Amino acid sequence: MATDESAGQPGAPTAPARNWHWVPIRSLAPRHRERILAHLLALPAGDRYLRFGHPASDAQIAHYVDLIDFDRDEVFGVFNRRLELVAMAHLADLGEAGASHAAEFGVSVLPRVRGRGLGGRLFDRAVLHARNRHVDTLIVHALSENAAMLRIARAAGAHIERDGPESEAVLKLPPETVGSHVEALIERQAAEFDYQWKRSARQVESLLEMIADVRDGVGSAGPGSQ
């Protein structure tokens, strides 16, 4: 399931029809579980329902995060200036079935950063990663009311089938190329540089806040405090 958002010709991979702008998307690792959990717990009830297909409780979300297999799957995240995880995507490898190799995509974006195209950029990043891992079919399971997610899938050329309250979007992916690998490498390096820059800026901010607190403490003591 997914919380952010298809009808092209079935099975015809096309480029997403969206205005492109770069977003620093970083691959997440087991050490990020706490941040992933904090992000998902921050989703309001309606978003949890769209993301998981049911009104997931805190305990259910924690169980989901504990079960993420970072060796098999890929998890991507977008961090804001304060290094808060504001959007994330989970690309779950479904393995091979006959001649096909499929993966399932799910995404969530905090309400306050909606409208910036983060869901679409995470989808594009997942498509690129999937191609380079020999995945030829990307699947999105979403509630039929999740118009945003279905819109993203449709724009990419996915074939969508509705079955009452649920929908399944299937996107056939083109094979990997030298260009797709170079693009992924540049994306990773740029996102890592962005993250380290934000981390350094955050450390400077923390230092300045500490200095300000010390000055406030000294000032409040007054000249006769010795």
Buried (B, 14 or more C-beta within 10 A) or exposed (E): BBBBBBEBEEEEBBEBEBEEEEBBBBBBEEEBBEBBBEBBEBBEEEBBBBBBBEEBEEEEBBEBBEEBEBEEBBBBBBBEEEEBBBBBBBBBBBEEEEEEBBBBBBBBBBEEEBEBBBBBBBBBBBBBBBBBBEBBBBBBBBBEEBEBBBBBBBBBBBBBEEEEEBBBBBBBBEEBEEEBEEBBEEBBEBBEEBBEEBEEEEEEEEEEEEEEEEEEEEEEEEEEEE
